[in-house]
Amino acid sequence: MELDIQTTREGDVCIVSLEGEVDVYTASQLKDVLVETIEGGCANVVVDLDAVSFIDSSGLGVLVGALRRAKERSGSVRLVCVRENVLKIFRITGLDKVFPIFASVGEASAF
């Protein structure tokens, strides 16, 4: 499965919308986009996971790395996800306590 990544900017918030699977094969692609986004001056990032059907530990690692990078620049990474199978992974790993998770991009973008 492939991962389609679209990035848009609304003011000082960058929205990274994903579609597909975030796994060991696609995590590096996501990492490149997130690093480029944050290093490029957008430290407040919303990652839209609504069209993600699967995420594994390598994908979670990329998100944690992005959060660390954003916090170093006084920013944050917020997630948008309502898919139960993806939310379950965040709950099991305890990352639902680390990342703010919202039901819509609009809610997550209200920094």
C-alpha positions as CSV (number, residue, x, y, z in Angstrom):
1,M,0.0,0.0,0.0
2,E,1.2,3.5,-0.7
3,L,1.0,6.6,1.4
4,D,-0.3,9.8,-0.2
5,I,0.8,13.0,1.6
6,Q,-0.7,16.5,1.1
7,T,0.6,19.5,2.9
8,T,-1.2,22.8,3.2
9,R,-0.6,25.9,5.3
10,E,-3.2,28.0,7.0
11,G,-1.5,31.0,8.7
12,D,1.1,29.6,11.1
13,V,-0.4,26.0,11.1
14,C,0.7,23.4,8.6
15,I,-1.8,20.6,7.9
16,V,-0.3,17.3,6.7
17,S,-3.0,15.0,5.4
18,L,-2.3,11.3,5.0
19,E,-4.1,8.7,3.0
20,G,-3.1,5.0,3.0
21,E,-0.9,3.1,5.4
22,V,1.9,4.4,7.6
23,D,4.2,1.4,8.1
24,V,7.9,0.5,7.9
25,Y,7.8,1.0,4.1
26,T,6.2,4.5,4.1
27,A,7.4,5.9,7.4
28,S,10.5,7.5,5.9
29,Q,8.4,9.3,3.4
30,L,6.3,10.8,6.2
31,K,9.4,11.6,8.2
32,D,10.9,13.6,5.3
33,V,7.7,15.6,4.9
34,L,7.4,16.4,8.6
35,V,11.1,17.3,9.0
36,E,10.9,19.6,6.0
37,T,7.7,21.2,7.3
38,I,9.0,21.8,10.8
39,E,12.5,22.8,9.7
40,G,10.9,25.1,7.1
41,G,9.4,27.3,9.8
42,C,6.1,25.7,10.5
43,A,6.4,24.4,14.1
44,N,2.6,24.0,14.6
45,V,1.6,20.9,12.7
46,V,-1.7,19.1,12.4
47,V,-1.5,15.6,11.1
48,D,-4.8,14.4,9.6
49,L,-5.0,10.6,10.0
50,D,-8.6,10.2,9.0
51,A,-7.8,8.5,5.7
52,V,-5.1,6.3,7.3
53,S,-6.2,2.7,7.4
54,F,-3.2,1.4,9.4
55,I,-0.2,2.7,11.4
56,D,2.6,0.7,12.9
57,S,5.4,1.4,15.4
58,S,7.6,2.9,12.8
59,G,4.9,5.4,11.9
60,L,4.3,6.2,15.6
61,G,8.1,6.7,16.0
62,V,8.0,9.3,13.2
63,L,5.2,11.2,14.9
64,V,7.0,11.2,18.2
65,G,10.1,12.5,16.5
66,A,8.1,15.2,14.8
67,L,6.6,16.2,18.2
68,R,10.0,16.5,19.7
69,R,11.3,18.5,16.8
70,A,8.2,20.8,17.0
71,K,8.5,21.3,20.8
72,E,12.2,22.4,20.3
73,R,10.8,25.2,18.2
74,S,8.0,26.0,20.7
75,G,5.4,24.3,18.5
76,S,3.2,21.2,18.7
77,V,1.9,18.3,16.7
78,R,-1.8,17.6,16.9
79,L,-3.6,14.7,15.4
80,V,-6.9,14.3,13.7
81,C,-8.4,10.8,13.9
82,V,-11.8,9.2,14.4
83,R,-11.0,5.8,13.0
84,E,-11.3,3.4,15.9
85,N,-8.6,0.9,14.6
86,V,-6.0,3.7,14.5
87,L,-7.1,5.3,17.8
88,K,-6.8,1.9,19.4
89,I,-3.0,1.9,18.6
90,F,-2.6,5.3,20.3
91,R,-4.5,4.1,23.3
92,I,-2.5,0.8,23.6
93,T,0.8,2.6,23.4
94,G,-0.3,5.4,25.7
95,L,0.4,8.0,23.0
96,D,-3.2,9.2,23.3
97,K,-1.8,10.9,26.5
98,V,1.1,12.5,24.5
99,F,-0.6,13.8,21.4
100,P,-3.8,15.9,21.5
101,I,-6.2,14.0,19.2
102,F,-9.2,15.9,17.6
103,A,-12.2,14.8,15.6
104,S,-11.7,17.5,12.8
105,V,-8.9,19.5,11.2
106,G,-10.8,22.7,12.2
107,E,-10.7,21.8,15.9
108,A,-7.0,20.8,15.8
109,S,-6.1,23.9,13.9
110,A,-7.4,26.2,16.6
111,F,-4.0,26.8,18.3
